[in-house]
Amino acid sequence: MSLQSMIASVVAALLVSAGGMAWGAATNSRLITVLAALAYTLVILIVAWRVNRAAWIANTAADGALFHTMRRNTRLAALVYAWGAAAFFAIYGLTNVRWQHGFQYGTGAALLAAAFLYYVHKMGADGAETPPAAWLTAAHGLAITTGLVFLVGAGKLGSTKGDWPANYIFLFGGLALVGLCYIAFRTQVRVLKA
């Protein structure tokens, strides 16, 4: 399934989620902040499932199927990083919540989103049809998982400082990326075996 038909909904969910997180942070409501972040994570994972499902059930690998699916998955990863950037900027730019690293992490997330989109563009340039290696997807997922283990293990989710909304961005953005990496890895393995 094409991502193009769902992109407007994903971007709308990104904006609503970032706005909801800012509202939750402004009112000091962890529940609203968590629900807004969870909603976007679920949207990304549902869209990723829909984009990859055809590759999982096909008996053979169609020409270019892996290439196009991996480009879509990379776009979705870029949208997760863009969501993180939007949430950081909305929370730490539009509310009274203060954390000295909010804009730094927001800028970092925006740069990662741009890098992923640039990679998608380069994948499609000059007829290049070499899909990313499955080990890169696995390494990305493992790196994010390591960060999530640290976040939870260090007790960061219980913070009462100004970084508490950031920790939910890290948590739910990380969960979205780990889920997306799993889905993309499964697709790569399935298509390469076909």
C-alpha positions in Angstrom: 0.0 0.0 0.0 1.2 3.5 -0.8 2.1 5.9 2.0 1.1 8.9 -0.2 -2.6 8.3 0.5 -2.0 8.4 4.2 0.6 11.1 4.5 -1.9 14.0 5.2 -3.5 12.0 8.1 0.0 11.2 9.5 1.0 14.9 9.4 -2.3 16.0 10.9 -1.8 13.4 13.7 1.7 14.8 14.2 0.5 18.3 14.7 -2.5 17.3 16.9 -0.2 15.2 19.1 2.5 17.8 19.5 -0.3 20.4 20.4 -1.8 17.9 22.8 1.5 17.3 24.5 2.1 21.1 24.8 -1.4 21.5 26.3 -0.7 18.6 28.7 2.7 20.1 29.7 1.1 23.6 30.1 -1.5 22.2 32.5 0.9 19.9 34.2 -1.1 16.9 33.1 1.0 13.9 32.6 -2.1 11.9 31.4 -2.9 14.3 28.6 0.8 14.4 27.6 1.1 10.6 27.6 -2.2 10.1 25.7 -1.2 12.6 23.0 2.2 10.9 22.6 0.7 7.4 22.6 -1.8 8.4 19.9 0.9 9.4 17.5 2.9 6.3 18.2 -0.2 4.2 17.4 -0.8 6.1 14.2 2.8 5.5 13.0 2.7 1.8 13.8 -0.7 1.3 12.2 0.4 3.1 9.0 3.7 1.1 9.0 1.7 -2.1 9.3 -0.5 -1.1 6.4 2.5 -0.1 4.3 4.4 -3.4 4.9 1.5 -5.9 5.1 1.5 -6.7 1.4 5.2 -7.6 1.5 4.5 -10.0 4.3 1.7 -11.9 2.6 3.1 -12.0 -0.9 4.4 -15.4 -2.1 7.1 -13.7 -4.3 9.0 -10.5 -4.2 7.6 -8.1 -6.7 10.1 -6.0 -8.7 11.1 -3.1 -6.6 8.8 -4.1 -3.7 11.6 -4.0 -1.1 13.1 -0.7 -2.4 9.7 1.1 -2.3 8.7 -0.3 1.0 12.0 0.6 2.6 11.7 4.2 1.2 8.2 4.4 2.8 9.6 3.1 6.1 12.4 5.6 6.1 9.9 8.4 5.5 7.9 7.1 8.5 11.0 7.2 10.6 11.6 10.8 9.5 8.1 11.6 10.5 8.7 10.2 14.0 11.8 12.4 14.4 9.8 15.4 13.0 7.1 14.7 15.6 9.7 14.8 18.3 11.0 18.1 17.0 7.5 19.6 16.8 6.7 18.4 20.3 9.9 19.8 21.8 9.4 23.1 20.1 5.7 23.3 21.1 6.3 22.4 24.7 9.4 24.4 25.3 8.5 27.3 23.1 4.8 27.8 23.7 4.4 26.9 27.3 5.9 28.0 30.6 7.6 24.7 31.1 11.4 25.3 31.0 14.3 22.9 30.3 17.6 24.1 29.1 18.0 21.3 26.6 14.5 21.5 25.0 15.6 23.5 21.9 18.8 21.5 21.5 16.9 18.2 21.4 14.2 19.7 19.2 16.9 20.9 16.8 18.6 17.5 16.9 15.3 15.7 16.1 14.6 18.1 13.3 18.1 17.5 11.8 17.6 13.7 12.1 14.2 14.0 10.3 15.9 16.1 7.5 18.7 13.5 7.3 16.3 10.6 6.9 14.3 12.5 4.2 17.6 13.3 2.4 18.4 9.6 2.5 15.0 8.8 1.0 15.7 11.3 -1.7 19.2 9.8 -2.4 17.7 6.3 -2.5 15.5 7.4 -5.3 18.1 9.4 -7.2 19.6 8.2 -10.5 17.6 5.0 -10.5 19.4 3.7 -7.4 17.4 0.7 -6.2 19.7 -0.8 -3.6 17.6 -1.2 -0.4 19.1 -0.5 3.0 20.7 -3.5 4.6 18.7 -5.3 7.2 21.6 -4.9 9.7 21.2 -1.1 9.5 17.6 -1.4 10.5 18.5 -3.8 13.3 21.3 -1.5 14.5 18.9 1.5 14.5 16.4 -0.4 16.5 19.0 -1.7 18.9 20.4 1.8 19.5 16.9 3.1 20.3 16.2 0.1 22.6 19.4 0.8 24.5 18.3 4.4 25.0 14.8 3.3 26.2 16.4 0.9 28.7 18.5 3.7 30.1 15.5 6.1 30.2 13.3 3.7 32.1 16.2 2.2 34.2 17.4 5.6 35.3 13.9 6.5 36.6 13.6 9.5 34.2 9.9 9.0 33.8 9.3 10.1 37.4 11.1 13.4 37.0 9.4 16.4 38.5 11.8 18.8 36.7 11.2 20.6 33.5 12.4 17.6 31.5 9.4 15.5 32.4 7.6 16.1 29.0 10.8 15.5 27.2 11.1 12.1 28.7 7.7 11.2 27.3 8.9 12.4 23.9 11.9 10.1 24.2 9.8 7.2 25.5 7.0 7.3 22.9 9.2 8.4 20.0 11.5 5.5 20.9 8.7 3.0 21.0 7.5 4.2 17.6 11.0 3.8 16.2 11.6 0.4 17.7 8.2 -0.8 16.4 9.0 0.7 13.0 12.4 -1.0 12.9 10.9 -4.3 13.8 8.3 -4.0 11.0 10.9 -2.8 8.5 13.3 -5.6 9.5 10.6 -8.2 9.2 9.7 -6.9 5.7 13.4 -7.0 4.6 13.8 -10.6 5.8 10.5 -11.7 4.3 11.1 -10.1 0.9 14.7 -11.3 0.6 13.6 -14.9 1.4 10.9 -14.8 -1.3 
